Amino acid sequence: MKIYVKKIFILSLFIVTVLFTNLNIVYATDNNADAPEITSGAALLIDNKTNKILYDKNASERMFPASTTKIMTAILVLENCELNEIVTASYDALMNIPEGYVSAEIQVEEQFTVEQLLEMLLVHSANDAANVLAEYVGGSIQSFISMMNTKVNELGLTNTHFTNTYGLQEDNHYTTAYDLAEIMQYCIQNDDFRRIAGSVSCSIPATNKSDVRSYTSTNQLILPDSPNYYSYVTVGKTGFTTEAGRCLVSCAYRNDIELTCVILGGTLSSDGISSRFTDSINLYEYGFNHFSLKNIANPGDIITTIEVSNATPATKSLDLAFVDSIHALVNNSDLETNYIPEIQLNSDISAPIAEGDVLGKTIYTIDGISYEADIVATHNVESSQLLQFILQIGAILIALLITFQIFFSKKKEKNDLSDI
């Protein structure tokens, strides 16, 4: 009997384990029944305006970033330099690039503008350009790496750490798909970053050491002649090492929606197709085809009506209206849903009130994302004259009482003295 029970227990444990294992696999690879199948190790699709995550596969798992590291290098350079500054390449900056890593064959004492080095960095993915820029900005490469990790802390990222400027494979050089998306969202706020990281090609004029250099972007999503061309992509940076796999962080814009897509740990198929490009396209198509901006409110729309205390009868009924538009990113199946907001009114609302005064705010919570907007008075609210009259009479009566009290106190004091 005991053996029989033990067998049943072991069998039950096995079944539960299998079920939960399968559930984990489904969760890791597919957030939605309509979501595409992603073959890369980690992926994230996120809306840049709301930070709404549309797809997540292992997005919080630490991965090697390879050359996607360079977007952090680029933004720090842009924040600390002018594009026309002249940079001279040093021996120390060039000596440590391992054989096999992409370079622009920069020579010792060769001179470039900051902009030219950034083009080689982001378009050609030149590792030597990364070190030359890092040494110029930080004074030394190690100091610049410290700047990179300081920026990581400023952005509140807890799963990213850099040990080099360009993506050299090292155990303590890591990030996550989610953190990399945050970094890209920060970078694209800079117009020069957007322009350079979205360039199809670049041409570097002849220098004191070399003839003209010309390069084509490593990001096939923005190359019109590529079979992986995706016309909505505006910015991107690739990366590859054997350990990191094929990586790509990019942004695409369509129908007033801008999405960031991160692919880490991508693979190469037997026919030479990289999953970093196919997975990115499939995720973008999923995002743009299944989600839309829903107009929740327009400026001037009335959200509620309140009765204002201490107001005249003619103005005490007050409509409150939205100041700005509210647009929420929703699944297309929810476009007809009527969302009800939470209304938070100020605690001290009373007359007088001027038209346009902010009297509270509304909060729409949709799929865990909060959309807030101030609400304002739609007309002037005047104080009640009756109340003012009552207050004035009350003030007069109080003043009279105080006067009488003083008068009778003095008279009593005088009478008491006369009795002595």
Order of alpha helices (4+ residues) and beta strands (2+ residues): alpha-beta-beta-alpha-beta-alpha-beta-alpha-alpha-alpha-alpha-alpha-beta-beta-beta-beta-beta-alpha-beta-beta-beta-beta-beta-beta-beta-alpha
